[in-house]
Amino acid sequence: MGKIDVGELFFMSDETDEVNEVEVLATMTVDGREYVAVSLSEDLHDSHDDIDVVFLKVEKDGEYAAIELDEEFEIGLTKYH
């Protein structure tokens, strides 16, 4: 997988296996690991309410994975702000 760009769209499924389109809001590299902050495209373009931001890590094979460690999440949150 190549460089991930802000504004890039892709589909991911949630815990109920519902597939949603998400948009990349930010990318960051921390200690050699790549992370992305994403939000539902629908929320970004159709709503004036608060949006949910999800932080994902980019695996070596280019797949996106949930951040499972609190420390990793805190790093992403700090860098995103």
Kinemage of the C-alpha trace (Angstrom):
@kinemage 1
@onewidth
@group {chain A} dominant
@subgroup {mainchain}
@vectorlist {calphas} color= white
{ca met a 1} P 0.000 0.000 0.000
{ca gly a 2} L 1.271 3.447 -0.854
{ca lys a 3} L 1.107 6.714 1.006
{ca ile a 4} L -2.174 7.407 2.773
{ca asp a 5} L -3.576 10.849 2.060
{ca val a 6} L -5.856 13.044 4.140
{ca gly a 7} L -9.265 12.959 2.472
{ca glu a 8} L -8.817 9.382 1.246
{ca leu a 9} L -12.022 7.339 1.444
{ca phe a 10} L -12.330 3.633 2.210
{ca phe a 11} L -14.843 1.202 3.646
{ca met a 12} L -14.604 -0.560 6.983
{ca ser a 13} L -16.993 -2.664 9.023
{ca asp a 14} L -17.929 -1.965 12.613
{ca glu a 15} L -18.478 -4.379 15.494
{ca thr a 16} L -21.916 -5.292 14.085
{ca asp a 17} L -20.423 -5.971 10.620
{ca glu a 18} L -22.148 -2.916 9.150
{ca val a 19} L -19.978 -1.491 6.374
{ca asn a 20} L -19.410 2.273 6.431
{ca glu a 21} L -17.457 4.703 4.299
{ca val a 22} L -14.816 6.541 6.319
{ca glu a 23} L -12.570 9.468 5.477
{ca val a 24} L -8.988 9.972 6.595
{ca leu a 25} L -8.756 13.136 8.707
{ca ala a 26} L -5.086 12.923 9.623
{ca thr a 27} L -2.060 10.690 9.310
{ca met a 28} L 0.829 10.472 11.716
{ca thr a 29} L 3.981 8.477 12.256
{ca val a 30} L 5.027 7.800 15.835
{ca asp a 31} L 8.112 5.757 16.692
{ca gly a 32} L 8.152 4.340 13.169
{ca arg a 33} L 4.495 3.233 13.252
{ca glu a 34} L 1.916 4.773 10.976
{ca tyr a 35} L -1.524 5.774 12.285
{ca val a 36} L -4.614 7.350 10.758
{ca ala a 37} L -7.509 9.262 12.284
{ca val a 38} L -10.787 8.581 10.473
{ca ser a 39} L -14.447 9.474 10.760
{ca leu a 40} L -17.611 8.383 9.012
{ca ser a 41} L -17.939 10.263 5.711
{ca glu a 42} L -21.659 10.639 6.281
{ca asp a 43} L -21.079 12.413 9.604
{ca leu a 44} L -18.494 14.745 8.106
{ca his a 45} L -20.612 15.906 5.201
{ca asp a 46} L -24.203 15.637 6.426
{ca ser a 47} L -24.041 16.746 10.020
{ca his a 48} L -23.299 19.823 12.057
{ca asp a 49} L -23.153 17.776 15.242
{ca asp a 50} L -20.067 16.415 16.932
{ca ile a 51} L -18.279 13.680 15.027
{ca asp a 52} L -16.601 10.539 16.288
{ca val a 53} L -12.933 10.151 15.418
{ca val a 54} L -11.388 6.689 15.358
{ca phe a 55} L -7.643 6.086 15.463
{ca leu a 56} L -6.311 3.099 13.529
{ca lys a 57} L -2.824 1.735 13.104
{ca val a 58} L -1.548 0.750 9.700
{ca glu a 59} L -0.148 -2.767 9.698
{ca lys a 60} L 2.945 -3.752 7.697
{ca asp a 61} L 0.734 -5.290 5.014
{ca gly a 62} L -1.147 -1.982 4.644
{ca glu a 63} L -4.295 -3.159 6.404
{ca tyr a 64} L -5.928 -0.954 9.038
{ca ala a 65} L -6.257 -2.339 12.554
{ca ala a 66} L -7.905 -1.165 15.741
{ca ile a 67} L -5.626 0.211 18.418
{ca glu a 68} L -5.911 -2.145 21.346
{ca leu a 69} L -3.393 -0.688 23.786
{ca asp a 70} L -4.364 2.361 25.831
{ca glu a 71} L -0.816 3.711 25.489
{ca glu a 72} L -1.035 3.652 21.691
{ca phe a 73} L -4.426 5.345 21.768
{ca glu a 74} L -3.135 8.094 24.068
{ca ile a 75} L -0.172 8.715 21.761
{ca gly a 76} L -2.508 9.051 18.786
{ca leu a 77} L -4.865 11.343 20.654
{ca thr a 78} L -2.011 13.577 21.819
{ca lys a 79} L -0.474 13.818 18.344
{ca tyr a 80} L -3.856 14.454 16.693
{ca his a 81} L -4.669 17.400 18.941
